[in-house]
């Protein structure tokens, strides 16, 4: 015999109790009511109360439908999320393309397959199946779809990486250019200093040459004077043999 959830049983019992109360109330009202007159005969006769068994069956069906509606309102996405959080699923296949992905998981307890499409770890679409072949087919389709969806993102990421690389190369090139410019400035400054030093050295050399020539001339003059004075000093003396 099929067991129903406790909430469904409570709904059924309340419905049955309501039916019995209604049935008893109608019976008492019929006993207390006066005999029908012509006016009352023009009114439609009250519908007979349903049997308690029929009321129970109807109440049970209403409870089952309400329970199913509540479960369905949460959706397969929420159901898959709960199963993942409780570690109740076996992940069979997963495909990633950029920020998109597709996964195929198995809920072994009732052999139910969950095929999911997600973006940035957020489930976007979930298909719940119990046909293994169909689940594989749907998974393959969603895996291909992730490739198509990710094309734009992949191109964006590649362009972003290329642009960042070019910017880094530009920064390195600018740094190298700055260093070379600094070296060139140093070389130019040093070259100017060297040129000034060379000019000063040449001027100093010319000055020293002039002083040397002047000193040499003075030296020759002094030597001549010494020689003359020596001759004068030795005048009248016999010559050296």
Helices and strands as residue ranges (DSSP letters): H 6-32, H 38-42, H 52-85, E 90-97, E 100-107, E 112-119, E 122-129, H 132-233
